[in-house]
Amino acid sequence: MENNILVIGIAGGTGSGKTTLMKNLTAKFGDVVTVLSHDNYYKRHDELSYEQRCQLNYDEPDALETDLMARHLDQLRRGEAIDCPVYDFTLHNRSEETVRIVPKKVIIVEGILIFENEALRNLMDIRIFVDTDADVRLCRRIKRDVNKRGRTLESVLSQYLQTVKPMHEKYVEPSKKFADIVVPEGGKNLVALDMIMGRIQRHLEEA
């Protein structure tokens, strides 16, 4: 564990409850936690029109610049600040902005495919997979994409059936085997949440 920094990976399918779990942890520990989201590392596609970008498969590993994320996480572990890219879901493209992220005692890495990449997962001290029923995940995804990302119900369902579901079965579900802890129902699982908070608390007391 470099520089007494604890790296926690939180993976799981779309709408599984990763964000709820992460928010509960950041609410509890606040200033000592920094978050690195895989979503911000979607590749830039300036060469494509908006319509073409809408047709891309965003649920396969090749859609993301994971090598850059691994380099950034390695820098954070070494105590170096990074300039994290920002992804704009309404444009389906990377923003011109970056966000300065400084290393803190706890780094949470989250995303559906973070355990799929060996180099990235090997930089994590604790790997947590949030396991939630597919019907529940789909309902949550619809609600999020329609309300927060300006999508139509038809486009969300079409994308789910064409890429999200098959890619989940091909890449996300198999990556569960790399997890140290499997948490059913994500942030709503208070027993698991209590255990994870206890582990972070011990790390902070030892650091």
N, C-alpha and C positions, 0 to 999 in steps of 0.2 A: 504494500500500500504506500504509494509515493506521497511524500509531504503530508502524511496523515490525512489523506483525502480518501473518503469512502465513495466508491462509484456503484450506484444501484441502477440496474437495467429493468425497465418495466415494459414488457411486450404483451401481445394478445391481439385478437382480431379486432376489426373495426367495431366501435361501439361496445367493447367488452367492459369498459369501466376503468381503463388505464388512467384517463385524465382525472377522474374522481379520486382514485387512489393517490395520484400525484398531488392533487390539490389539498387533500387531507394531510399529507406529509409536509407540504410547504406551509400550510396554515399552522401546523404544530411547531415547526422548527424555523420557519421564517428566514431570517437573515443569513443563516449558516448553510442554506440550500440554494443551489443553482440548477437550472433545468436546461437540458439540451434535447431538442425535439428533432426526430428524424424527418418530420414533415418539411422542415425548413431547407432540407438538402435535396429536394426535387430538382432535377436538372433544368437549366435554362433552355428555352426553345424559342429564341427570338426569330429564328428562320421560318417558323410556322405561323400560319394565321390562327386566330382564336378558334375558328371552327375545327382546324386541324388539331390544335392542342386538345380540344374537347374529346377527340377520338383516341387519344393516347391511352395506353394501359399504365395506370398509375399504381398498380398493385403488384408489379413484378420488381424484383431487385434492381434490374437495369434502369428503372425510372429514377433512381436516386443516386446521388454522388456520395456513396457511403465511404469511399476511400478518404474523401475530404473530411467527413465527419469523424472517422477514426483518427486522422491526424490532429484534428481539433481537440478531440477528447484526450489524446496523448499529451498535447500541450497543456491542457487544463490540469491533468494529473501531475505534470511537472511544475505546476505553479505559474504557468504563463497565461495571460489573457488572450482571447481570440475575437475575431470579427465574424460573427455567425451570419450566414445569409438569411434572408427573409423571403418566404414564399407567399404569393398573393393568390388565394384560391379562387377569387372572383375572376381573375385574368388567366388562371391556369399557367402562371409563369412566375419566375423568380423576380422579386422586386429589385429596384436599384439600391435599396437601403441595405445596410447591415446593422447588426446589434452587437455592441461590445459586451462580451461575457467574461467576467472575472472568476477565477477559481475560488471555490469555497470549500468548507470542510466536508460537505456532502454534495455530490453531483448526481442528479437523477437523469438518466438517459431514457427517452420513451419513444415508442414507435412500433408499428406492426411487424416490421422485418428486422429489428435490431439483433435478434439472435441468429438470423440466417447467415450473417456475415461473420466468419471466424475471427478475423482480425479485430473487428469491433467488439464482439462478445468477450474476447480474451482480455479486454481492458476493463471489464466489469468485475467488481468484487462479489456482488450479490445479483443473481438474475431471477426476476419474478415474472411469471407468466399468469396473466389474468384470463381465466377460463369461464366464458359465459355462453349460455345457450344461443344458437344461431338466430332464432326468432326474435329474441330480446335484442340482440346486436343489430339486426336489420331495422327494427323499430326505432332504435336510438339513432342509427345513421340517417334514416329518413328525416327525423325531427331536426337533427343538427344541420344537414345539408340544405334543407328547405328554409329553415329559419335563419341560419347564420351564414350560409354561403350562396344564397340567392338562386338555388337550384329548383327545377320543377320536379314534382313527384315522379313523373314519367322518366326523366333523365336519370334520377337516382336509382330507380328500379332497374332500368336498362343497364346501367353501369354495374350494378350489383350482380346481375345474372351473367353478364358477359365477361367481366374481369374480376370483381371483388371476390365472389364465391369460389370460382375455380382457382384463383391465386391463393386464397386462404387455404384451400385444401392441398395445394401443391407446395407452398412455402411456409405459411404461418403456422399451421397446425403441426407439421413435422418439427418445427423449431422448438416446440414445447419440451422436447427431450433434453434440451440444453439448460433448462431452468433448474435453479436450486429449490425454488418454492413455486408451487402452483396454487393460485388463489381463486377459488370459485366465487363468482359474483363481484369481483373487483372491490371498489371502495366501500361497498355496502357490507363486506365481510369484516365485521368488527373484531373478531378473534385474530384474524390474520393481520389486520391493521395494527392491533395492539402489539403483536409479536414484532412486526417490522419497526414500529416506533421504539420498542424496547431495544432493538439491535442498534438503531441510530443513536439512541440516548447513551448506550454503553460506549459507542465509538467516540462520541463527543466528550465523555468523561475521561476517556483514555488519551484523547488527542492532546 
